[in-house]
């Protein structure tokens, strides 16, 4: 094995993918990306000692992140209609459910 072949076999640049790249649905990719951002924010809140209610913020943001990840998984498995109510003429798209309902 040459040095170039060795370096190409150990590099990760060929396998790096954007978060949610495995998703077929654009909406699911968006949910996965937002989920990641919210979990990072939850960890940043938890690790900031100057915030008095940091545990409360961590819990809220981590639940939001898990909800978004769950919605992405449901969309991938069953389609977008599983999280939205059917469209009504002249009305905006409505969510079917949320954890805070």
C-alpha positions as CSV (number, residue, x, y, z in Angstrom):
1,X,0.0,0.0,0.0
2,X,1.4,3.4,-1.0
3,X,1.4,6.4,1.3
4,X,-1.3,8.1,-0.7
5,X,-3.5,5.0,-0.5
6,X,-2.9,4.8,3.2
7,X,-3.8,8.4,3.8
8,X,-6.9,8.2,1.7
9,X,-8.1,5.1,3.6
10,X,-7.7,6.8,7.1
11,X,-9.1,10.2,6.2
12,X,-12.6,11.1,7.4
13,X,-13.3,13.8,4.8
14,X,-15.0,11.3,2.5
15,X,-17.4,10.1,5.2
16,X,-18.2,13.4,6.8
17,X,-21.9,14.2,6.4
18,X,-24.0,17.1,7.5
19,X,-26.3,16.4,10.5
20,X,-29.5,14.8,9.2
21,X,-27.9,13.9,5.8
22,X,-29.5,10.4,6.1
23,X,-33.0,11.9,6.0
24,X,-35.0,11.7,2.8
25,X,-37.4,14.6,3.8
26,X,-36.2,18.2,3.9
27,X,-38.5,18.8,6.8
28,X,-36.9,15.9,8.8
29,X,-33.4,17.2,8.0
30,X,-34.5,20.6,9.4
31,X,-35.8,19.0,12.6
32,X,-32.6,17.0,13.1
33,X,-30.5,20.2,12.6
34,X,-32.6,22.2,15.0
35,X,-32.5,19.3,17.5
36,X,-28.7,19.3,17.4
37,X,-28.6,23.1,17.9
38,X,-31.1,22.9,20.8
39,X,-29.1,20.1,22.6
40,X,-25.9,22.1,22.2
41,X,-27.7,25.2,23.7
42,X,-29.0,23.0,26.6
43,X,-25.4,21.8,27.3
44,X,-24.1,25.4,27.1
45,X,-26.8,26.6,29.6
46,X,-26.0,23.7,32.0
47,X,-22.3,24.5,31.9
48,X,-22.7,28.2,32.6
49,X,-22.4,28.6,36.4
50,X,-23.5,32.3,36.4
51,X,-27.1,31.4,35.4
52,X,-29.3,30.7,38.4
53,X,-32.0,28.6,36.7
54,X,-29.6,26.7,34.4
55,X,-31.1,23.3,35.3
56,X,-34.5,24.5,34.3
57,X,-33.2,25.8,31.0
58,X,-31.3,22.6,30.3
59,X,-34.4,20.5,30.9
60,X,-36.6,22.7,28.6
61,X,-34.1,22.8,25.8
62,X,-33.2,19.1,26.0
63,X,-36.9,18.1,25.9
64,X,-37.4,20.4,22.9
65,X,-34.4,18.7,21.2
66,X,-35.7,15.2,21.8
67,X,-39.2,16.3,20.5
68,X,-37.6,17.5,17.3
69,X,-35.6,14.4,16.9
70,X,-38.7,12.3,17.5
71,X,-40.7,14.2,14.9
72,X,-37.9,13.8,12.4
73,X,-37.9,10.0,13.0
74,X,-41.7,9.9,12.6
75,X,-41.6,11.9,9.4
76,X,-39.0,9.5,8.0
77,X,-41.0,6.4,9.0
78,X,-44.6,7.5,8.2
79,X,-44.4,10.8,6.2
80,X,-45.1,14.4,7.0
81,X,-48.8,13.9,7.5
82,X,-48.2,12.2,10.8
83,X,-47.2,15.5,12.5
84,X,-49.6,17.8,10.7
85,X,-53.4,18.0,10.6
86,X,-54.9,17.8,7.1
87,X,-54.8,21.1,5.2
88,X,-58.0,23.1,5.1
89,X,-58.6,25.6,2.3
90,X,-57.5,29.1,3.3
91,X,-56.0,28.0,6.6
92,X,-52.3,27.6,7.5
93,X,-50.8,24.2,8.2
94,X,-51.5,23.1,11.8
95,X,-49.4,20.8,14.0
96,X,-51.1,17.6,15.0
97,X,-49.4,17.4,18.4
98,X,-46.7,18.7,20.7
99,X,-45.3,17.8,24.1
100,X,-46.7,21.0,25.5
101,X,-50.3,20.4,24.4
